[in-house]
Amino acid sequence: MHCLFLYLGTGVQIYDRTSVLHVMVKKGQVTGVETDKGQIECQYFVNCAGQWAYELGLSNEEPVSIPLHACEHFYLLTRPLETPLQSNTPTVVDADGRIYIRNWQGGILSGGFEKNPKPIFTEGKNQLEIQNLQEDWDHFEPLLSSLLRRMPELETLEIMKLVNCPETFTPDMRCIMGESPAVQGYYVLVGMNSAGLSFAGGAGRYLAEWMVHGYPSESIWELDLKRFGALQSSRTFLRHRVMEVMPLLYDLKVPRWDFQTGRQLRTSPLYDRLDAQGARWMEKHGFERPKYFVPPDKDLLALEQSKTFYKPDWFDIVESEVKCCKEAVCVIDMSSFTKFEITSTGDQALEILQYLFSNDLDVPVGHIVHTGMLNEGGGYENDCSIARLSKRSFFMISPTDQQVHCWAWLKKHMPEDSNLLLEDVTWKYTALNLIGPRAVDVLSELSYAPMTPDHFPSLFCKEMSVGYANGIRVMSMTHTGEPGFMLYIPIEYALHVYNEVMSVGQKYGIRNAGYYALRSLRIEKFFAFWGQDLNTLTTPLECGRESRVKLDKGMDFIGRDALLQQKQNGVYKRLTMFILDDHDTDLDLWPWWGEPIYRNGQYAGKTTSSAYSYTLERHVCLGFVHNFSEDTGEEQVVTADFINRGEYEIDIAGHRFQAKAKLYPVTSLFTHKRRKDDVELSDLHGK
């Protein structure tokens, strides 16, 4: 593996033309590098090997999975123009023609990202063969035609050569950086394609901060290596995915679009049953999740091809699912959520979890605690629910894409103690969210046990029988604030329990629902989700979750000092709900996420998630409000009074819509149905 290797000691030494054979690892920690010129001892290793990164990661004593794959990339070089282009000539990007054009030594360099890319090196061959990549004018012809349409005078220029070189792409088009979840001290910075020079300053800074402080100064979860698992490193998966990813670089990506390749990688045991009932699927961390269910009378193909920034074709379908969740009962397959069990022979499990989580987990057996796993700055590394199964056993439920990150964080902070066992049981349980006011009737009939709040209080968990199946973990909670239960079912019982629930539920109006309905319900109830509203720089005090933090639980926990200081000094941003006033759902562009928030005409932040509330009959956005000084631009403390005194607008594609700001859920609006014109929102603060 030939590359430049930088060794950081008292200075910098560069070893050119040196083969890195493998990285040496001891007890999960980098100890050095084996090269063809000998060993180099080191605590940190950064894999910046580009197209060689995949192979280099696998060569370690403990392999590191780095999912990326190379494609052939073509670009044209010409002789200098009669009047040579200046070095400051801007780069031209023609997205419709799929090409880019820039200056090269006074001439033209032009390449593009074709619709039919050519993946290479899938077999893991010696990639020094890049020198043998050949011109392919037939393959380049569509891009050349686009170039000639954009620059007709190009025909008069002398073409020097058509260059064919490899470019590497990741499964989601974004670069990869951060520390490996498998090996401490092993860092990665790859997958930048042609943007390496423009990304270099920021990427280098964040990675340096990561290595020195343990975390970067900005939230860059979307680039973190731990967003992927080993499952995304299959050569076949990468080859097929890269053929989709490369053309997408110049395609218009509408909200909530999904990759089409590498699908059905992880599925619930109910996948075929749900698919036959009209489920349309989205993918999260390789897991198939239902978006919504197409009724038999709907045009399936038309819905599948619906792409818009406006009101989508699935609007009425999701409305009916939301209505059923509120008035009857629905089933949502939520098997993709990450699930861990932490057990010990003594009190070690409780002690370590008390240190790792902000809430008090020393609760009676059977109780569920909503809590956060925080970093030293008080920010969320994970947002989860933990059920105490016994004195020495805990069941932890986390977001789907937290599987690798959460596991790595727990392993990193847990002592090497044989009496402490951490097990990933995501695959062991099918999770059904039975949601709605009639959920209690369905479960009561199936379990022959009273399920009312008096007998089965909120945030309670116990194992019970459902139908013929025993040992089902039933929890009196949902992830939306609606009444209902979560059923964690051993996978061998999944089909039986689902069939029983659907059969008994017929008399109560049961139906399937998907994640789009879940999203609408949780946003209108002001439920923040990790990875969308919460990240490593968001603290519980900034998002109204003080009740999930026990500063006085009698022992220290990670992030406690930062929260105490923040409680004393005040917060500099606050998660706020915005209800759009003058937005026409049928005619105006929809908010999706990332829209600017204006307070009294001044920029104050951006939205983190949004959805249409079928209860309020308006769009609802969540987002953080900042208090920027008009004089210096520096951030100042954000109080509830500051939020309440502001006049707000949400900017959607350049048009500002008036919005009402709320710091608490508008719960009084959900007791009965009211027309949006009759809803009075101005007096709901604090209710």
Secondary structure, DSSP 4 states (H G I P E B T S, - for coil): -EEEEEEESSSEEEEEEEEEEEEEEETTEEEEEEETTEEEE-S-EEE--GGGHHHHHHTSSS------EEEEEEEEEEPPPSSPPPTTPPPEEETTTTEEEEEETTEEEEEE--SS--EE-TT---GGGGGGPPP-HHHHHHHHHHHHHH-GGGGGSPEEEEEEEEEEE-TTSS-EEEE-SSSBTEEEEE--GGGHHHHHHHHHHHHHHHHHHSS-SS--GGGBGGGS-GGGG-HHHHHHHHHHHHHHTTS---TT----SS-SSB--TTHHHHHHTTEEEEEETTEEEEEEE--TTS-HHHHHT---SSS-TTHHHHHHHHHHHHHS-EEEE-TTSEEEEEEESSSHHHHHHHHHBSS-----TTBEEEEEEE-TTS-EEEEEEEEEEETTEEEEEE-GGGHHHHHHHHHHHS---TTEEEEE-GGGEEEEEEESTTHHHHHHHHHTS--STTTS-SSBEEEEEETTEEEEEEES--SSSSSEEEEEEEGGGHHHHHHHHHHHHGGGT-EE--HHHHHHHHHHTT---BTTTB-TT--GGGTT-GGG--TTSSS--TTHHHHHHHHHH--SEEEEEEEESS--TTTSPPP-S--EEEETTEEEEEEEEEEEETTTTEEEEEEEEEEE-TTT--EE---HHHHHT--EEEEETTEEEEEEEESS--GGGGSS---GGG---TT-TT-
